[in-house]
């Protein structure tokens, strides 16, 4: 039982430290400016029906790859793009090449597909 109490006291101390750090961040003008920017950007995206991926593509367009046939080893199907999502609530990051990823599905069930799609950080080849 003493290890349980010790663990509890350690977690309690960590919580106090995190609360202190959070309070400092809440008074940081840079954070306030970033949160305001994020809120306004999300409102614009919603107004125009755009996802984070759409905005990234608009701001950083990738040149169209030269037309070439898929390698025979690929079986005629090209490799899916790697999508990287970050949950703003927990900071957890999910990297997936398909929509059937367990954590991603759980997030979509809990927060809705549109919300989770807005968490898209980047897309890689």
C-alpha positions, 0 to 999 in steps of 0.5 A: 500500500505504501507504494500506492500512497507514494505514487499518489503523492508523486502524481499530486506533486506533478499535478501542482507543477503542471497547474503552475506551468499552465497558469504561466502559459495562460498569462503569456501574450504569445499564447494568447495571440496564437490562440486568437489566430487559431480560433479565427483560422478555424472560423474561416475554415468553417465558413468556407468549408475547408479542412486543415489539409485544404489550407496546407495545400493552398499555402504550400502547393506541391508540384504535380508529379511527372506521370509515371507508371506504378512499379510492378511490385506495387501491384498497380496500386499506389501507396497511400499518403501518410496523414498525421493527426494531433489531438489538441486535448491530449497532445497524442499524435496518430500517423496513418495511411488509412482511415481504419486506424483504431485511435483515429476511429475512436476520436471520430466516434467521440468528437466527430469526423469533421472535428478530427479532420481539423486536427490534421497536422500534415500529409506526407507522400 
